[in-house]
Amino acid sequence: MRVRIIFGLKNRGAKIHFHHQHLLAKFSQQIISKCEPKYRDFKYYNFSGLKGQIKVGKGGLHYMSSKVTLVFSSLNIDFINQFLNVLFSFKEMQIGEMELMPESIETEAEVEFENKIKFVCISPILILDPILHTEDNKSFFEPNSDDFSDFLYESTMIRMEKSGIYTAEQISSFSQFQLIPDKEYISKLATEDKKFSRIYATYLNSEKIEVRGYTFPFTLAAAPEVHNFIFNSGLGALAENGFGMIDLANSDPTQRTVKYNLDKIS
């Protein structure tokens, strides 16, 4: 399930870092710490950056709109409901310089997945798990290389297996996994001297680390169950830190949303 959390912004014009996923990760972990104990170590969720009308300024993004939106997702609906209940128990909260008031929730309509789908990146994708690949965190891999797909497959399957949602037989059956980057997009960026890969800072156990993330459109050939998992729980490594959120290409998610009626927890 993917929900869109709409916040009111009290201090319009407030600034936040260009890549503020680490702030949102800390914010999410603070909310989760107040959920039921069984979810305290839960990691199978994903989130976007804050969306709103922005103005690029020195050292960050200034949000000029009166409302901002955060996309939050997980296959575990009970976890989503608990997260939202805790979140909406606060009248105000602060992320960076932004003073936010949770106002409403929308949910995106369920998607029927096929074997081959074109996606766009909402947040950078990490193909390497920095815990398993401590030496290679910042190494660059060409998106059309076998290594790129192999590492992304490895990090995704590890998360799917650890989630406990799938049996060992199911995991073994998810052998189809081929990522095809949008070559025209990448060529255009090269022509304009722009980048689709950058080094980002994040935190593991309160320790700052640097990782390489990729942002470009791509087509992924995989089982529908894999598409469902990555769409709702993130693609690649460290999805719980705000990496790997994707969306359907050529689709406006705001056109497929309905109001979400939060089930209050007594």
Steps between C-alpha positions, in 0.01 A plus 500: 500500500621848410359797688551870441526696825409867457651747745425867550819709498490769769817683392478534122841554345671267750813328372605135499798318348485403132523133598315484831428128517721462809282754684184317396657166600568636849148642515348166390705307757379733776139431399562124476658498848154587634322219310440154646824320603469251213562784254793665679751328268275486194684600180269409214369843417600785273442873464553788262648842553270786599301623200370853454558824316872560538755769427863399470718709727853499629553180695153355463138505392255767618139380519269777386167314509268487800487120481759227442457128437692190607440166327535210746457134409516142623334168424412472869171690535488461879844663523385786275193551718706505821754739350224740395325480837818600680578768243155658527519501879737797459354840418834638382846366413823633359716357221805713430375858514149399394217524753237252391144415604357163385166572330372213285581170330435363154565147380606406150295244310646150481700420188473181296855402412619325187839343428654806334438852630659840445579694817638839597703569814348717771810457716850365417547123471784327687606183327749401773417426861767696691499241778594220259717709267695725735781551249282578200241747637603775260605292200336590169339237277360563154120459514498272194765264644433153637661604829243777548204263459670224701573722800151651488347152479710386798405792723132472405480123556671530838235748612216290358629189677551676835152655481350159576224555243629241254596135530844371400336337196351832392831682539668232286236546233571873466796439272389738226646842570628725223529876523509692173596867544343771285793558265355817349467658844854409600641620167313830539648553846848430366445755223387759756789409733256391772525200730272204570727369777620679813647438843250542784539512876289278723522345846530143625476453877560876542823476296523719191594317181515590133330292231450526125147540371357496148201689362373427148195344326522128430302196397511200732417146396409299810220296655186697597568414866842669474345808341242513780769478768731766355209735421380490861819430694773655284752377244855408600671567833416730794141566393424574868747790469299649216682350203346307213150647477369457147178577313335399176628692200256719307252495787381776731457345848280791613241381247471160667449599863203489737457624856637257756283435805741432783399215732551648843687285750340503844 
